[in-house]
Amino acid sequence: MGHPVYGKKVTLSKNAEKISSPLWVLIIGIILFLIWTPFQVGLFNGLRADYEKPLYISVVICSLMLIVWAGIYYKKFKLEDQRDLLALAVLLLPLTYFLSLFVAASHYMAINMLLIQSMYAALFIVGLYLLRQKQVNALIQTAIMTVAYLIVWFGLLNWLGAWNVAGEAVGWFSNTVAGSGKYLDAVMTDSNGLRLTSVFQYANTYAGFLMAFLFVAVFALIRSPKWYGTVIHSFMLVPVIVSLLLTLSRGGLVLLPAVFVLLLLFQKPSRQILWIIHLLVAALASLAVIGKVTAIGKRLAAVPDASAAAEGWSWLLIACAVTAAISWAVQHFAAPRLEKRLEGWSTRKLANLWLPIGATAVVVIAAWLLIGTSARSILPANIETRLENINFEQHSVLERITFYRDAFKVAKDYPVLGAGGGGWAALYEKYQNNPYVSRQAHNFFLQYLIEVGILGFIVFMGFILFVFYKYTKGYIKRAGTDDYDNGFFYLIIALSILVHSILDFNMSYAFMGILVFIALGGMAAAMEAKPLAAGWNSSVLRFGYLAVACAAALAVIIVSLRSISSTNAFAEAKAVAQYSTSYEEIKAPLMKSLKIRPSHPESVILLSVLDNQVYSQTKNEQFAAESLSVLQRGLKDEPNNKQMLLQQIALYDLQGKSESAYAVYRDNLNKYIWDIDWYEPLITRASGLGVQALLQQDKAKQQEYFQTALTTYQDVADGVAFLKTLPPGQLQGRPFSVTPLIALSAGKVKQITGDTETALTFIQTGFTGGYADLAGRGDLWSPGWYNDLIVRSFELGQPIYTEWLNLLNTPGVDSTVVDQVAANAKGNFNTGIEAYSQVMREANNQATAFSSAATLAFGKMQFLTGNVQGAVTTLKGGLSEDYSDAVNREMARWYLAGLKKLNSSEDQDVYNKLIAADAQEAVLIEQIAGMKPLS
């Protein structure tokens, strides 16, 4: 053996090695795959059916690649050194996800993560062996760079008004392009203003991607032996930096210097200086044009303007050209002299530390100038504001710290095997410190720990740290070798993305994970590797490994294809539901979907909604039984799925099983400890059932229900008090307070039990804003007070309902905003509905003298919250024969609209009397019948 046993010298195979036809097929497949994947929203694992299909297709493709690789390499595959051992070790990553399936908080999400991890393992194995060949390595590096640059230009096309060109270019293979020809949310608006997201629809992940390829571009331009290579890569520096600034990502700007300093440590002094020069030139050019590009992008987002777009492109391209010219001059004239002059210094011990130390000092000074002084005013206002807000008391920092603390709480309860893939998304509402909404932990490593526990986390960290350690050790020994051979290209990608993933959920985008695992394979192919004992290379182990890998790949393919079939069936059901009201037509594809995946959440929910609707119309118990059966099967695998639980509650309500519905709220309260929409109905239902038990003289149940209502009220009050202790810079998250509905329900319990003073305190606590004057009245709990409360609830909710309708018809509005407005409208309506119900319960459902205004308001609220049948009954009961009275006419109008909405027979007598009073009423009836209930 020419070298000692430890520290085997690793070299890539020579460029002259012939690439076989099957290998060409595999290489071309990988390149096409890399082009396709980013335009599927970066293969975001969005935990919803909308994102599933591209993920499953990707898993199938990568599994097929592994099988093709095994067919090509089965004769020359050997277990000779530690690199080959990594091909075995990477299989432990999906294995740990498989083990976590047995304790998964969500079977659906856990299966998806198992498939994704299997895809990563397959790509790592293929990359580990393909990237040992120099020519293949060069091809893959070129493909990755090309795709990265395409993504950058794609984003800028959308920013500078050419979204139609960008959409047309990818629309034929990307479902993310809307009917208008526009890629959805390539430029998005949030509270910070316009942000560039390119293919990812999430600015922070795009910033992490740009950070990686900024450094890759610098490395590529310096290593390029050809002038055109230098020009191409230097030309791209400005678009990358400008794009990074347009993301408005603080995390990207904070972590970029840290990664930069780490990468400098790998370079000799002459290279370090070149890195700094090229980045400085590009940064100055970018700052020179960022103001213009930002302003023009904002203008184009509002109104198309060809001349403004041309101006924006001119500024950008001029900056690119100037940067490319300077960088070429530096490489052509200065670089060789710099290399020669610093050759002696480069050989000195720790010579490569001085510039990184100096660069750190410069970064600190620059950060102080841009964050702590008025120097940041040279930047556009939106970027200046983002920099100004970088501090440890800023809300996004405080929120992330909270996420991380909560993540450790989850990990503590699922220590060994974890909570399965998607564990954080399934469980975070149970452990959260305050009512934030985030289905991502914003830290890849903590999310990984939650999903696979300590066992899986040790396996994963051991795997990547071993690759980084062995690669770094070998790189230092091989300093000065060919830049294409030494794998530094891959180190930049893996290190940049993983470091940025400390602060964000980049790895929830499978495309980012694909880049990381290909990069890890490239690093492993070039790393220093210790030879293995001869026994490792036995034919039994070699062929046994290939057989296991291929068998696993086949199993993954089968599961993925079945999942694709299930996803297609669900998509068909949703599409049919858009144009058909036929129960059989919609149900058929849903049954196909559920036959393959019985607990697929969205299929379960849609079929349950369908069955509940039919049951509400027919009262045929068969539909109720099917709804309950499918929900119970779904909840067996998805016990934390809130929407399934709400559907179960809706079914019990339709069946009149109020105690069963109450029990679902009560038994699952600990899963949603900051969801006020869970507390409200629990307290309201406990109060109502307690009053019923009182009337039935069932003291045990009365006490149980009243105790639940009061204990839960106290939980809310304690939560409100805790939220006041949050740091001033931290946002609370979702609304959480003693609402009017909670105050009314808990106050009723105190009023009935004789504690009128506490009842008044409860009312005064919850009746704020538009209800405040009602809390101070002396006739609390009187019929007149209830009548006024019912009318007031409608008056407060109706304009919010109108706002909700307007938002539904406004394109591009954030769905969370729409949902919050709907919740606000419902909150008011539900308060009025509960006030009406309290009076009826105490009267034991006997006739009660409500004012006509209160009856009308109650009927309208029933109608607008979807209880149209109840509204019809209420309004019909409140009608009088006086059609000269405006309130009575309005009651008749809504009553007839309800009948029309239910497709019931028209009440001809009422209709004739109403039309006789005012012929215009027919049009108004049609308008009301077409109104959309709150969802």
N, C-alpha and C positions, 0 to 999 in steps of 0.2 A: 504494500500500500504506500502510495507516494506521500501521504500526509498522516499525521498522528490521528489516532482514533477519534479524539475530540476535536471539533473545529474543522470539519470537512469543508474544503473550499467549494463554493457553489458557483457554477457558471451556467449561463443560459446556452442552449444549443446554438450552433452557428447559423448565420443567416442563410448559408447555402443549403441547409437541410430542406429537402423537398417536402412540400405540404401536399398530402394526398387529397384525392377528390372528396372522400367522405369528411375529411377534416375541414376542407373548404366549405362544405355544406354547413357544418357546425359553426364555423366562424361567421359565415354570412347570416346564419340564423341568430347568432348572438347580436350582431350589429343591427339587424332589423328589429330585434326585440328591444334593444336600447333606444332605438328611434321611436318605437311605438309607445313604450311605457310612460314616459313623462307626460304625454298629452292625454292620459287617462286620469287627470287630476293627480299626477304623480303617484298613481296607485294608492290613493289615500284609503286607509282602513277606517272608514267612517262609521262602522258599526251599524250600518243601515243597508237595506237591499239595493239602494241606488248605486252603491259603490262596490257591490259584490262581484259582478260578472267579470270586469277586467282583472280583478285579483285572482279569481279562479282560473281564468284563461292563462294568466302569467304563471301560475303554479303548474298547470298542465305543460306549458311550453318548457319550463325549466326542468321538470321531471323527465320529459322526452329528451332534452339535451343531455341529462345524466345518463340515460340509457344509450343514446348514440355515442357518448364519450366512452362508455364501458365497451361497446362494440368495437370502437376504434382502438382502444388501448388495452384490451384484455390480454394480448400477448406480451406487451412490453410493460404492463403495470407491475411494479415491484414495491416491496416494503423494505427499502434500503436505508432510509435515514429519517430524521425527525419530521421532515416535511411530509413524508408519506404517513407518518403516524398522525399528523394533523387531519388527514383525510378520514381517518377513523374517528378522531376526537370530535370533529364537527358534527357527527351524527348524534352526539350526546345532547346537542342543543334542542333539536326537535324531540328527542326522547324525554327531556325534562318537561317539555310542554305536554307530551303525551301522558306522563305521570300526573301532571296537575289537572288533567281532565277528570280524574276520579274525585276531586274535591272542588271542582270549578264552581264559581258563583254564577257563571253563565255558560252553559254548554255550547250555545251558538257562537259566542265570541271566542271561546276557548278552542273550538274546532278551527275557526278561521285563523287564529294565531298559530296553531299547530301546522296548518298548511303553509302559512307564510314562512315560518321557520324552516320547514322542509325545503321550500324554494331557495332560501338563503344557503342552506347546507349544500344543495345541488350546485348552485352557482359557485360556491367556494371550491368544491371539489373539481369542477370543470376548469375553473380559473387556475387553480393550483398547478395543474398539469399543462394546460395550453400555454400559459404565460411563461413557461420555461423555454419555449422556442422564441428566439429573438424576433423573427419576422412576424409571428403571430402576436407577440407582445406589442410590437410597434403598431400593428393594425388595430388592436384593441385600444391602445392609448389614443391613436388618431380618431377612432370612432367616438370614444368618450368625450374628447375635446370638441369634436364637431357637434355632437349632440348638445353639449353644454353651451356652445356659442349660438346654436339655433334657438335654444331656450331663452338666452339673453335677448337676441334680436326679436324673438316672438313677443316678449314682454314689452320691448320698446315700440314695436309696431302698434300694440294696443294703447300704449301711453300717448303716442304722437299721432293718434287719429286714424291709423291704418288698420283698425280692428277687422274691417271686412276682408282685407288681404290676408291677415293672419288667420281668420276664421275659415276662409276658403281653402287655405293651404293645408289645414289639418282636419277640416270638417268631414272629409270622406272617410276618415278612420277614427275620429274622436266623437263620442256621444256628448261631450261637454259643450259642443258648439250648438247654441240655441237656434231656433227657427229663423231668427233674424240674421244668422250668419256670424254671430259674435260668440267668442269663447267666454263662457260665464265667469265673471269676477276675476279676469286677468288683471283688471284694475278695479279695486273695490274701495268703498267708502266706509269708514268707521268713525268713532268719536274724534280721531286724530286728523281726519280729512282723507283725501285720496291717497291710496297706498298701492304700489306696484306689487303684484303677486305672481305674474306670468302664469305658468301652467299649474301652480300649486294652490291657488285660491287662498293662500295664507302667507302673509308678508314675512313673518319671522322665519319660517322654513325656507322661503326663497332667499332670505338674507344669509342663512347658513350655507345654502348651496352656492351663492355668489362668493362668499368668503373663501370657500374651498377652491373655486375655480379662478379667483383672482390670483391666489398663490400658485396654482398650477400654471396659469398663463405666464407669470413671471419666470417660473422655473423653465417652462417650455421655450420662451424666447431666448433665455440665456444659453440653454443647452443646444439650441438649433444650429446645425452646421451650415445651413443654407440661409441666404439673405431673405428669401421670401418667407421662410419660417419665422424669422425674427420680426419681420414686418407684420405678418398676420397676427401673431400673438400680442405684439405691442399695440397694434391697432385696436385689439379687443379690451385693453385695460380700461380705457375711458368708459365704454358702454357698461362694463361690469361695475365700476365704481359708481357711476351715475345711477345705475339700477339699484345698487346697494343703498345709496342715499334716498332713493325714491321709495324704498320699502318702509322708511321711517322706523326701522327696527333698532331700538336701543341696545338690545342684547347683542345683535350683530356688531354694532359699533364698539361695544365694551369688550367683547371676546376677540375681535379681530387683532388688536395689538398683542394679546396674550399668545395667540396661535402664531403670529408673525415672529415673535421673539423665540418661541420654541423651535420653529423651523430654521431660524438663523443659526441655532446651535449646531445644526447638521452641516453647515456650509463653512468652507475655509474663508479667511478674511477677504480675499479678493471677490469671491462670490457674494459675501455679505454686503460689501459696498455696492456691487452691481444691483442686488435686490433693492437696497435702499434708494439708489438713484432712480431706477425705473419706476418704483412705486411713488416716489416723490414727484417725478415729472408727471405721471398719470394723475396723481391726486391734485396737483396744481391745475392741470388742464381741466379736470372734472369740476373743480370748484369754480373755475372761470365761466363755465357754461351751465352749472346746475340751476342757477336762478332762472335763466331763460327757459330751460327745458321744463322746469317745474311749473312756471307760470303758463307756458303754452299748453302743457298737458292738462292743467286745470281748465283752461279756456276750451280746449277741444272736448273735454268731458261734458261740458255744458252745451256747446254749440259747435257743429262741424264748421271748420274754416280751413280751406285748402292752403291759403297763403300763410296762415299761422303754422300749419303743419310743415310746410316747406321751410319756413324760418327755423323751426325746431330741429329739423333734420340737418339743416345747413350748419347750425351751431355745433351740433353733436359730431357730425362727420369732419368738420374742420378741426375740432379738438382731437379726434381720433388720428387724423392725418399728421398733425403737428407732433403728437406723442410718438407715433410710429417713426417719424423722421428722426426725432431726437434719440429714440431708443436704438434705431439702426446705427446712427452715428456713434453712439456710446459703445455698442457692441463691435462695430467695425474698427474704430480708431482707439478708443480708450481701454476696452477690455483686455486686449493682448498685452498692452503695456502695464496695466494694473496687475495682471497675472504674473508678469515677469518681475516687477518691482517688489511684489509681496511674497514672492516664492520662498524667500528665506524666512520671513515672519511666519508663514503658514506652517513651517516645520516645528516652530517653538511650542512648548507645552502650554496648553490652555489658551493658545492664540485665538481660537474661535470664540472665546468667552467675552473678550473686551468689547467688541462691537454690540453684541446683544445686551450687555450691561449698559452701554451708552445709549442704545436704542430704547431700552426701558426707561432711562432717565428722560429722553426726548419725548417719549410717549406720555409720561407723567406730566411733563410741562405742557405739552400740546393739549392734553385732557383738561388740565387746569385752565388754560386759556379759553378753550371752547366751552367748558362747562361753568367755570367760576368767574369769567370776565365777559365784558361786552364784545370781545373779539369774535364771538359766535354770530354777531350781527351781519357778518359777511355772507352768511348762509340765508337761503329762503326762510320765510317766517315759520313755515310748518316744521322744517328741520331744526331751526333754532329753538323752537318750543320743545321739541323732543329732547334735544341736548340739555336744555335748561332744566328739564325734569329728571335728569339722571341723578339719583341720590338714593340712599338706603331708606328714606322715609317716603319714597314714591310708591303709589298704590300697587303697581305691577310687581315691585320688589317684595312688598309686604305680603301680597297675595301669594306669590310663589313660595315664600317662607312658610306661609300657612299651609299650602298644598303639601309641602315636604314634611311638615310635622304630622299632618293628617295621613300621609302615605306611610309613615312609620307606625301609626296606630293600626292601619290595615295589616301591614306586614307582621306586626306583633301577634295578631289574631290568626294569621295564616303563615306560621314560621317556616315549616319544613318544605312542603310542596307548593306553597303559594295558593292563590285564589283562582288560578287558571288565566288563560288569555282574556284580556278585557276586564280583569279583576277590579281595577280602579273604577272604570266606567260603571260597573255593576254595583259597586259597594260604596262609592265615595259619599253618597248622601247619608249613609249611616254613621260615618266617622267625621264629617266635616265640622270645622270649628265655627263657621258662620255660613249664612245661606248663599254662598257663591254657586255659580253654575260652571262646571268644567269637567267634561268627560275625559280629559287628558290631565295627567299629573304634572305636565310641563317639566318633566325630568325623566329622560329615557331610562336611566339606571334605576331610579326608584320604582318606576313603573314595571321594569323587568323583575325587580325584587318582589314586588307584590304578586306578579303573575306566576312565578316559578319558585318562590320561597328561597330560603338560604341555600338549599341544595343546588337548585338551578342557577342561582346567582353566582355561587362559587365556581360552578362549571363554566359559565359564560365568561366571567372575569378572568378565570385561569386561562381560558382559551385565548382571549384577545391580548391579555398581558404577556403571555408566552410568545405570541407572534410579534408583538411590539418589542419585547426584550431581545429575542433572538435576532430580529431584523436589525435593531439598532446596534447591537454588538457586532454583527457582521458588517454593517455599513461603515462603522468606524474603522474596522480593519481593512476594508476595501476602498477607502477614500481615494478618489481619483479614477475609479473605473468608469466604464461607459455609462452615461446617464440613462440610456435606454435599458441597460441591464440591471442597474442597481435598485430599481423598484421605488426610488424616492417619489416618483410621480404618484404612486399608490399610497405612500405614507401621507402625503399632503391631503389627499381626499379623505382617507379614513380618520386621520387625526382631527382635521377641521370639522367634519360633520359630527364626530363623537363628542368633541369638546363643546360645540354649540348645542348639542343635545342635552347637556347638563342643565340648560335653562329652557329648553323647549321640546316639543314632541316631534322633532324631525323624523324620527324613525317610525312614526305612525304612517309616514308616507313610504310605502314599500319600495318605490323607486330610489329613495335615499338609502334604504337598507340594502338594495341591490348594489348600489355604488360602493357602499361600505364593505360588503362581503366580497365583491370582485376585487376591491382594493386590498382586503386582507389576504385574498388568494395571491395577488401580485406580490405583496410583501413576503408572504410565506415562500413563494417560488424563488425569491432572491435571498432569503435569510440564511444565516449561518446554520448549518445542520449537522448534528452529531450522527454518525452511522449507527444503525441498529445492529443488534446481535443477529447472526446468520439465521437463527431459528425463526425470526420474524418473516423471512422471505419464503417460507414454505408454500407450496402450491395450495395446500389446504386453506391457509389463511388468506392467500391472495384471491383465489377463486371464491372462497367463502365470503369474503368481503364484497366482491363484485356481485355475487348472487344476492346477498342481503340488501345491498344498495339498490339493485334493480328491482327486487321484490318490493322494497319500500316505495320506490318511485312508482311502480305499477299501482300499488294500493292508494297512493296519494292521487294518482291520475283518476282512478275509479271514483274516489270520494269527490274530487273536484268536478268531474263530469256530471255526477249526480247532483251536485250542488248547482251547477250551471243550469241543469234541467229544471230544478226546483225554482231557481231565480227567474228563469224564462216564464215558467208557469205563473209565478206571482205577478210578474210584469204584465202578462196577458190579462190576468184577472183585473188588475188596476186599470188597464186600457179599456177593457170591456165595460167596467163600471162607469167610465166617463160618458158612454153613449147609450148604455142599456140599463134598464131597470129589471131585467129578467133574473130572477133568483138562480135558475138553473144555469144560465149562461155564465154568470159570474162565479158560481160555486164550482163548476167543473174544473177549471184550471187551479183553483185553490186546493181542491182535494188532491190533485196531482202533485202540487207543491208539498202538501202536508204528508202525503204518502211517502215521499222521499225524506223529508225533514219534519217529523211530527211536531217539533217545538219551535219551528222557525217563527220568531216573534211577530213579524208583520203579517205573515199568512194567518197565524192564529187569531190575531186581533181583527183582521179584515173579515174572516169567516164568522167570528163571534158577532161583530157588528151587523153583518148580513142576517144571521140567525135571529139576533135580538130585534131587528127591524121587522122581520116577518112575524115573529112571535107577538110583537106589540100590536100588529094588525089583525092577526088571526086567533091569538090565544091558544094555538096548537102547541101542546106541551112537547111535541117531538122536536120542535126547533129550539125550545129552551133547553131540553136535555142534550141536544147536540152542542149547543153553545157552551154549556157547562162542561161537557166532556172534553171538548177541544181546549178549553181554558185550563182545566185541571191537568191535562197532559202537558200543555205548554208550561204551566207553572212548576211542574215537577222538575224540568230542566232549567227553568228561568224563574226561580222563586223571588228574585229581586226586581222583576220587570213591572214597573209601576203601571204601565198602560194595560197590561193583562189584568192586574188587580182591579183597576178602575172599570174594565169591561165586566169583570165578575160582579162588581158592585152594581153596575147598571142592570145586569140581568136580574139580580136579586130584587132590585127596585121594581122592575117590570113585573116580577112575580108576586110583589107585595110582601116579600120576605125582608122586612125592615131590620129585624134582629140579625139576620145573616149578613146583610150589608154592613151594619154597624160593627159586627165582629171582624170583618175584613179590615176596616179602618183601625179598630182597636189593636188587633193582633199584629199589624204591620207598621204601627206608628214608629217603632224603634228603627225602621229602615229609612225613614224620611224625617229626621229630627229637626230640620229647618224648613220644612215645606208647609207654609201657612195654609195652602190649599188642601192639606191633609188634616191639619188641626181643626179648621173651620167646620167641615162636615162631621168630624168625630164629636166635637163639642155640641154641635146643633142636634145631631141624631141622639146623643146621650141624653140631652135635655128633653127632647121630644118623647123618647121612649120612657124616660123617667116620669113625665107627666101622665102618659098612658098607664103606666104601672100604678101611679097614685090613684087614678080614676078607677082602676080595677082592684084597688086596695091590696096590691101585692107589694108589701113593704120591703121585702128582701130585694126584689128587682129594682124598686124605686131607689133604694139606697145605693145599689150597685151602679145604676146609671148616673144618678146625681153625683156620686163620688168620682166617677170617671170624668164627667163634665168639669167638675171643679178642679180635680187634679191636673187635667190637661190644660185648663185655663191657667193654672199656676205655672205650668211648664212654659206656656207662652209668655207670661209676665216675666218669668226668670230669664227667658231668652232675650226679651227686649232689654232688660237691665244689663245683661252681659254684653249685648251689642254696643251699649254706650261706653264700654271699657276698651273697645278696639282703638288702636292708634289712630290719630287724626287723619293720617294720609291713607288709611286702608278703607276701601269701599266695602259696604255691608254686603252687597250682592242683591239677591231678590228681596222684595218687600217682606218684612216680618214685623208684625205689630198686633196689638189687640184691636182687631177690626170691629166695625159696627155689628157685624153678624155674630162674632164671638162674644162681644159685650152683651148683645141682646139675649143670646142663648144662655150664657152663664148667669147673667143678671136675673133671668127668669127663674133659674133654679133657686137663687137666693131669695127672690121675691115670694116664691111659692112656699119656701120653708120658713118664712117669717123674718128673714134677715134683710129688711128693706134698706137699711143703711148701707150694707155692703153691696146690695143690688144697685143702689144709686151710684156708688163708687165705681162699680163695673161699667155702668152706662156712661158715666162722665169720662172714664178712661178711654173707651172705644168710640164714643160719639164725638168725633172731632170734625173739623172742616164744615161741610154742608149739613152735618147732623147736629152741630154743637148746640143750636138753640133748642132742639128737642130734648137734650139732656138736662136743661135747666128748668124745664116746665114742672109745675106743681101737680099736674094730672098724669104723672107717669103711670103706665100700665092701664090707663082708662081707654074705653072704646074710641074716644076722640083722638087720643094720643096715637093709638094704633093706626087709625085712619090716616092721620097726617104723616105718620112714618111710612106707610105704604106708598102714598102719593109722592113723598119726598124721594124715596128710593128710586122710583121710576124717573122722576125729574132729573136726578143726578146721573142715572145710568144711561138715559136715552141719548144725550149728546156724545157720550163716550162710545156708545154703540154706533152712532153715525160716523164718528172718527174711525172706528174699526172698519166699517164698510169702505170708507174712502181709502184707507191704507191697503185693503185687499185689492183695490183697483189701481194702485200706484205701483208701477214696475220698479224692481230693485230695492224695495224696502226690506230691511232685516226681519226675518220671521220671528225673532225673539221680541222685537218691538211690537209686531202685530199680536203676538200671543199675550204680551203684557197688557196691551190695551183691552183685548178681549176679557182678560181676567179682571181688570178694573170694572168693566161694564157688568160682568157677572156678579162681582162682589156687591155692587149696589142692588142689582135685581134680586139676588139671593137674600139680601137683608129684608127687602119688602116681602118676598115670598114667605120667609120664616115668620115675619110679623103676622101675616095673614094666617099662617098655619098655627101659630100659638093661640090665637083667638079661637080658631075652629077646634083645636084640641081641648081647650078648657071648656068649650061649650059642648064637648063630646059630639062634634060634627052636627049639632042641631042648627036650625036656621038662626043666623046672626045678622044683626042690622049693621052692615057695612054701608058707608056712603057710596053713592053711585060712582064718584070720582075714584074712591079706593078700589071698588070692584073692577072698574075699567083699567086702572093702573095694574092691578094684580093679573088680570087677563092678558094684558099686553106683555107683562114680564114673563108669564108662562109661555106665550107665543114665541117671544124672542130668545128664550133659553131652550127652545125645542120641544116643550111640552104642549104641542098644538091641541091634542085631544083634551087635555085639562083646561086649556084656554077656552075652547069651544063650550065646555060644560059651564065654566065660570061665567062667561059672557052671556050665554043664553039665560042663565039663572038671574042675571042682573037686568035683563031687558024689561022695559015698560012699554006702554002703548003710546007714550007721548013722543012722537017723532019730530015735534017742533023743538024739543030739547036737544041741544048740541051734543051733550055728553051721551045721551041715549042713542043718538044717530051714530056717534063714533063707536059705541059699544056694538051696535048692530053691524057696522062696517067691518070691524075686526072679527066678529062672530062669523059673518058670511065668508070673509077671507080665510078663516080657519077651516071652514067646511071645504072650500075650494082646494086648499093646500092638502087636505086629507083625502081629496077625491071622493068626498061624501056627497050624498044627494043634497041639492040646494034647498034651503028653507024658503019656499016660494012666497009664503005669507009675509015673512019678515022682509024679504027682498022687495016685494011689491010695495010695501009700506014705506020702505026706505027710499026707493026710487021716486015714489010719489012725492016725498018730502023734498028730494033734491036729485035731479036726473044725473048730476055729475058723480054721484056716489059709485056708479058702476066702474068708472075708471079707477077710483081710489081703491076699490075692493081688489082689482087686478094688481095694483101696485103693492098692496100689503101682502097679498098671497105670494108674490114673488120675492118677498124679503127673506134674506138668508139668516137662519138662526145662529146664535153664537156657537162657535165650535172650540 
